Amino acid sequence: MTETSDARSREAVMALVREVEREAPGGAESLYMAAMLADAPLPYDFALSVEGTMHNPALVNPAAAFFAATAMMTPLIERGLVVADPDAQVFTLPRDVRETLREAMDRDQAAEWAGRAIYALNLSLPDADPQNLPLVEWLLPHVLACRDAAADLGVNTAAANRVMHQAGFTLYYGQRHQEAAGLLEAAMTVDVALKGDRHPDITADLEGLATVYQAGGDLARAEAAFSACLDLQREILTENNPAMIPVLNGLAMVRQARGDLSGAEAALNDCLAVLRASGGERHPAAASCLHNLALLMDALDRPQDGLRLALESLDMTAALYGEHHPETAASHNLAGLLFERLGKAPEAEAHFRKSLSIRSRTFGEDHPETAQALCNLALFLDGQGAAEEAFDCFERGFAAYEAALGPDHPYMESALDNLVAFLERTAASDSPLRERAEARLRLIVEKAGR
């Protein structure tokens, strides 16, 4: 980047800014806007957005944008008002320029320039998407400055809401749940300031927050946010509105994770009631709700009720997605688990094998979904005394997990525990597989010692 001179007096800096205001007003405006964001690089394109429009209509052409941005930066670079990297098309403000411009503003002026800066930042920030995480990380200091301007200067604008909302969900996709939650909380505060606390958009804000809390393991806050969302939906939406379905489902999952099984059951039953009342009995959400309720029945030691719901979910899932879909495979797996719990081995085996067939066909052999199906079938076969095929399935499932996830993934721990338990039992028995089990155990021990 181009170097600037040593720190200058405020008068000297403002004299240079006045020159730019006369010769290149857009460049001066970009200085004031950049001063309200973070002390971090900004893209040249940031400087092209002023008063809600682009300076040059030709900017729909990337080549035109390049030349327009360069032209705007040149008077700033020549006067040392920015430190720029023309090749990378980024710039920063020297400290003396930033401090001088901030000190020259009263609170109202600071709020106005911050609002315009956030508008420009909003145009540079992509929609929430996992692949946009690197760009969002690069712009994150400015996103946090947006958050602070909203809180400290009352810059509650649609642009501020979008900046924090999109950046928050991009961080969520990157598994950075605590940072994501902080930005989404700030975005909702802006939304409430703009629309009031009884607007339908606030229900979406609460649902999104609850989802992020849940993913980050903050179950108490997740339950509170889902509950608040549901209360608001019931207050402002039509009765049995389908928008309640994912909220009730999420609330049930959080309650179950917190050990409140009766509360989870109530939420899932409410979910099914809304689906029936709104004509969504054969909707994917209904299949998901039935699946989750079947799992809950198993946790409540009511496998017969669980099996009935699981088979209903399987029938619906196959009709919705087809016989060879991953969702259908998951339904077969659940049915297999519940048939096994009820001592109905032939039916259980048929469902476990169907689940494996679908997953191996859909995902291939070296995929976590296939690995799970292999390990579930292995556990079942081991319980039925089919040790040789169980051994083969354990080996294939463990190898698939290792190939797909690597040796240190959390799923590997459970798969390895099941394999080792099977090998130790087999090695201690009179089984014809004893020597093979002993050899496999030695390999595991040797690998762990490396």
Phi, psi and omega in degrees: 000151178294134181276148175257170178285175178298166183307136182251165178290159178299322181296320181293319179296314183293329177297319178293320178297319179298322177300315181293323178301324179283320188269326184213077185306322180298323178295320178296318179299321179296329177296311181298320179294312182297329180296336182271357177256198188279162175278074184206160183298148174233150176286149176308322183303332178305322185285349183273352183257112180221136178056033172081000179226160175281145180300324189233118180302338180289358184289355170294344177263119182304323179296319178296322178299318181300312183290324179295317180295318180297318179297322180289325182284331188305310180296332178286319179295316183299329181264003179071023180274345171223155170254119191236152170239094184299328181293316180276349180060046176227158179212158172226163175264133172299155184301318183295326178291314180301311183294321180296314181295319180295318182290339180280351184259141166275180186298318181295319178295319179298319179295320180296312181292325176297319178298320179290324177295320180292324176300315180293319177299321180301323180289335180272343187269127181283168175295158180298124181194139181306323184289347180268005182303316180302317180293319179296320177300319181294323181272357188302320177305323179285327175298318179292326175295324175299314178303315182292323179294322177297317183284318189270328184248359179070031179277078181261089183236163177299325179294318179297318178299315182293318180304310183287325181294309183291319178295320180299314181288331174295319176295323176300316178297333177271014178067021179259072194290321183293316177297319179300314181299318180300318179290321180291327174297316180294322178297320180293324177300318177295316180300317179296319179297325182281321193240350186090164186271008178240024180272145179305328180297335180290330176296320178295321177299314181294320179297317178297317178299315180301319180297319180291317176303315181299314181296328179274002178083007178270077190289327180297313180290326177298314179298318180298319181289318176299317181295317179296320178298314181296317178300316181292320177301316180295333181281321191247345181260169176293157180297140180055041178289133181302339178298341179285340190299306180295332179290315178297320179297314179297319178299319179297316181297320179292317179298320179296317179297332179273359178090004179269079187288324179292322177294323177295318179298317180298318181294319180291323176295322175297321179299314179296322179296319178295318179299315181294318183291332182262008178078022183253032183300332182248030181269151176308325179296327178293318178298318179296318180297316178297319179300312181294323179292324176297317177299320179295319178300322177297316178296330178274008181061041175236063187296331180294315175297320180298318181296318179301315180291322180296319179291325176295318177296319179298314179300317181290318181297316179297322179291325183281318189251341185103164185288340188243039182253147179305325178295323177294322177299318179297322179292321175298320181298315180296317178300319178300316180299319183284322173299320179297317179301327182270006177077019180258079189297313182301317180294319179299313182299318181300319181288320177299318181291324178294318178299315179297317181300315181294315184290319179294323179290322184279316188255340188092174186287322186263065181221143181304324180295318177294319178301316179298317180297320178296316181292322177296318177294322179298316179298318179297311182297323177299317179294336180266003178083009178270070191295320185295313179292326176300317178302312181300317181292319176302313182298314181294318180295316180295318179297322180293317177301313184296318180294322185277325191245341185088165189288342187255008181287145181304325179298332182294328182297313179294317179297319180292320179300315180294320179295314182295319179299318178296315181296319181295318177297317183292320181293333181271001184255181175267019184296146173300344180271005187301311183296320178297319179295318180297318180296320180292322177297319179298319178299318180297316180295316180298317181293322180293332183276353182284000000 
